[in-house]
Amino acid sequence: MDRIVIHPPGHPLLLGAYIVLSLGLAFLASAIVLEATGGGLYAGLVSMLVLLSPALSFVNIVVKEVEGENALELGIEYMVIYGLPLPVPRLRYTRRRTLIAVNVGGAVIPVLVSLILLALLYPSSGLRLLEASTVSTIVTMIVTFLFSRTVPGVGIVVPAILPPMVSSIISVLYLGGGVEAGVAAFTGGALGSLLGADVLRLLKDLRRLNAPLVSIGGAGVFDGIYLSAILGFILAY
């Protein structure tokens, strides 16, 4: 089994819009991060990771393979009779399997950025930032789980704007805006989406998915975790 799967995050015809939107938001978020933290090594690392995220959203690391039940499928075979190929229906059993993967650009990077931002701002913000980030994460996780849906053969879907709106509202109410609220919103958008739309929904509906690849952090054209985190940061800031 290949451990690395290269898979586009959306339909090829929409990849241009995905890349433009992702890079535009990433540049804006990077500028805000550099301004808010005053530059430095870690702020530069955060900006680089944010900018790399759209490109690495094509990369999935397979962490588990789940065997499904045998499925009866109708196939067509051709037999040549009197020189003519005639279609003949055939029933056959196939063994289905689902690959569970973690998306690098949509899950790994947002989580790393969240941890780095929290570490950068903790000395000046203290426990209040951690409390706001925790509350934002929990509320976003619950709301995202409730509104997410399992589409057999496709994966887990959730309204793209919902997680960033929830995480940013909670963060602003808790911290009143500014860079701390932005970081709390980023953390809530990233971890809340990851836990609510992917982990919890995956645990509940894995057998119903019936999809060949389930990518945690890879949620279609507008990658759920990545864009939720970025939009939440910008909306709150």
C-alpha positions in Angstrom: 0.0 0.0 0.0 1.3 3.5 -0.9 1.7 5.7 2.1 1.7 8.9 0.1 -1.3 9.7 -2.1 -1.3 12.7 -4.4 -4.9 13.8 -4.9 -6.3 17.2 -6.0 -8.5 18.9 -3.4 -11.3 19.5 -5.9 -12.4 19.2 -9.5 -9.7 20.1 -11.9 -11.8 22.8 -13.5 -12.0 24.6 -10.1 -8.4 24.3 -9.1 -7.5 27.7 -10.4 -10.1 29.4 -8.2 -9.0 27.3 -5.3 -5.4 28.2 -5.7 -6.1 31.9 -6.2 -8.4 32.1 -3.2 -6.1 30.1 -1.0 -2.9 32.0 -1.9 -4.8 35.4 -1.5 -6.0 34.5 2.0 -2.6 33.0 2.9 -0.7 36.2 1.9 -3.2 38.3 3.9 -2.9 36.1 6.9 0.9 36.0 6.7 1.0 39.9 6.5 -1.2 40.1 9.6 1.0 37.5 11.5 4.2 39.4 10.7 2.7 42.7 11.7 1.2 41.4 14.9 4.3 39.5 16.1 6.9 42.0 15.0 8.6 39.6 12.7 11.2 37.1 13.9 12.1 33.5 13.2 8.9 31.9 14.4 6.7 34.5 12.7 8.5 33.9 9.5 8.1 30.2 9.9 4.3 30.6 10.4 4.1 32.8 7.3 6.0 30.2 5.2 3.8 27.3 6.5 0.6 29.3 5.7 1.8 30.0 2.2 2.9 26.3 1.6 -0.5 25.0 2.8 -2.4 25.3 -0.5 0.4 23.5 -2.4 0.6 20.7 0.2 -3.1 20.2 0.2 -2.5 17.8 -2.7 -0.5 15.5 -0.4 -2.2 12.9 1.8 -0.4 10.5 4.2 -2.2 7.2 4.6 -2.4 6.2 8.2 -4.9 3.3 8.1 -6.6 0.9 5.7 -10.1 -0.3 6.5 -11.4 -3.4 4.8 -15.1 -3.2 3.9 -17.7 -5.8 3.2 -17.9 -7.8 0.0 -20.0 -6.0 -2.6 -21.9 -7.5 -5.4 -21.3 -5.6 -8.6 -22.7 -5.9 -12.1 -20.0 -5.9 -14.8 -20.1 -6.3 -18.6 -18.0 -8.8 -20.5 -17.9 -9.2 -24.2 -18.1 -12.5 -26.1 -17.4 -12.7 -29.8 -20.2 -14.7 -31.5 -20.1 -15.0 -35.3 -17.4 -12.3 -35.3 -19.5 -9.8 -33.4 -18.7 -8.6 -29.8 -21.8 -9.1 -27.7 -22.1 -7.7 -24.1 -22.8 -10.2 -21.5 -23.7 -9.1 -17.9 -21.7 -10.8 -15.1 -22.2 -10.5 -11.4 -19.0 -10.5 -9.3 -18.0 -10.0 -5.7 -15.4 -7.3 -5.0 -13.7 -6.5 -1.8 -14.0 -2.8 -0.9 -11.4 -0.9 1.1 -11.1 2.6 2.5 -7.8 4.4 2.9 -7.8 6.9 5.8 -5.3 9.6 5.3 -4.2 12.9 6.8 -3.9 15.9 4.5 -0.6 17.7 4.9 -1.8 21.2 3.8 -5.3 21.0 5.3 -4.6 19.3 8.6 -0.9 19.0 9.6 0.1 22.6 8.7 -2.9 24.4 10.4 -2.3 22.4 13.6 1.4 23.3 13.6 0.6 27.0 12.9 -1.9 27.0 15.7 0.7 25.6 18.2 3.4 28.1 17.1 1.0 31.1 17.3 -0.1 30.1 20.8 3.5 29.7 21.9 4.4 33.1 20.4 1.6 35.0 22.1 1.3 33.1 25.4 4.0 35.2 27.2 2.1 38.4 26.6 -1.5 37.0 26.7 -1.3 34.2 29.3 -4.0 31.8 30.2 -6.8 34.0 28.7 -5.6 33.2 25.2 -5.5 29.5 26.0 -9.0 29.7 27.5 -10.4 31.5 24.5 -8.8 29.0 22.1 -10.1 26.1 24.0 -13.7 27.5 24.1 -13.5 28.4 20.4 -12.3 24.9 19.6 -15.0 23.1 21.6 -17.9 25.2 20.3 -16.7 25.0 16.7 -16.2 21.3 17.0 -19.8 20.8 18.3 -21.4 23.0 15.7 -19.3 21.6 12.9 -20.2 18.0 13.9 -23.9 18.8 14.1 -23.9 20.4 10.6 -21.6 18.0 8.9 -23.0 15.3 6.7 -21.7 12.0 5.5 -22.1 11.5 1.7 -21.5 7.8 0.8 -18.9 7.4 -1.9 -17.8 11.0 -1.5 -16.8 11.8 2.1 -17.7 14.2 4.8 -19.1 17.6 3.9 -19.8 20.8 5.9 -20.8 24.3 4.9 -17.5 26.0 4.2 -18.3 29.3 6.0 -19.7 27.8 9.1 -16.5 26.9 11.1 -14.7 30.2 10.6 -17.8 32.2 11.5 -18.4 30.2 14.7 -14.7 30.4 15.8 -14.3 34.1 15.0 -17.6 35.0 16.8 -16.6 33.1 19.9 -13.1 34.5 19.9 -14.2 38.1 19.5 -16.9 37.7 22.2 -14.2 36.3 24.5 -11.3 38.5 23.7 -12.8 41.6 22.0 -10.9 41.4 18.8 -7.2 42.0 17.9 -4.4 39.6 17.2 -5.2 37.4 20.3 -8.8 36.9 19.0 -7.4 36.1 15.6 -5.1 33.4 17.0 -8.0 31.9 19.0 -10.2 32.0 15.9 -7.4 30.3 13.9 -7.0 27.6 16.5 -10.7 27.1 16.9 -11.2 26.9 13.1 -8.4 24.5 12.6 -8.9 22.1 15.6 -12.7 22.5 15.7 -13.1 21.6 12.1 -10.5 18.8 12.4 -12.3 17.2 15.4 -15.9 17.9 14.5 -16.1 17.4 10.8 -13.4 14.8 10.4 -12.5 12.8 13.5 -15.9 12.6 15.3 -17.9 12.2 12.1 -15.3 9.6 10.9 -15.7 7.6 14.1 -19.4 7.7 13.8 -20.0 7.0 10.1 -16.9 5.2 8.8 -18.8 2.2 7.6 -21.3 4.5 5.8 -18.7 6.4 3.9 -17.9 3.6 1.4 -15.3 5.9 -0.2 -11.9 4.7 -1.5 -10.1 7.6 0.2 -11.0 9.6 3.3 -8.7 12.5 3.8 -8.7 14.2 7.2 -8.2 17.9 6.4 -9.0 17.4 2.7 -12.6 18.7 2.3 -13.1 19.4 -1.3 -12.6 22.6 -3.3 -12.4 24.8 -0.2 -10.3 22.8 2.2 -12.4 22.8 5.4 -9.7 23.1 8.0 -7.2 25.3 6.2 -9.7 27.9 5.0 -11.7 27.8 8.2 -8.5 28.6 10.2 -7.4 31.4 7.8 -10.9 33.0 7.5 -11.4 32.8 11.2 -8.1 34.5 11.9 -8.9 37.3 9.4 -12.5 37.8 10.5 -11.5 38.0 14.2 -8.5 40.2 13.6 
